[in-house]
Amino acid sequence: MRWPPLALVLCSTAALANAPPASLDRPAVVAGMTAIRPQLQACAARHHVAGVAVVAMTIAPAGTVARAAIEPPSAGWGDVPPDSPAAACLVRAVEDARFPAFQGAPLTLAYPIVLRPR
């Protein structure tokens, strides 16, 4: 039996250790959304809205937002109409969010954004 050179084994092990995770976990999503909180609150202040906006978004494996849209209010959730200027502002802010890269399929989720008046 012939063994590979030790340096090759060490490089391969290091590459595996630095591989992105299979998917995003909840803390990573929350951290990415928390980072854009100032932009989200600026939208709320600019457009005089308060309450909850539910954003449906798809996060690509590269960690970028591939799609974002404000969900229409339903079942007591959501205070921002999806076709409003406030919704457009919120979507632009969410599209700027960044998350850690991961492997696998894009992640689609709904995320509630609490908007507070200033």
Buried (B, 14 or more C-beta within 10 A) or exposed (E): EEEEEEEEEEEEEEEEEEEBEEBBEEEBBEBBBEEBEEBBBBBBBEBEBEBBBBBBBBBBBEBBBBBBBBBEBEEEBBBBBBEBEBBBBBBEBBBEBBBBBBEEEBBEEEBEBEBEEE
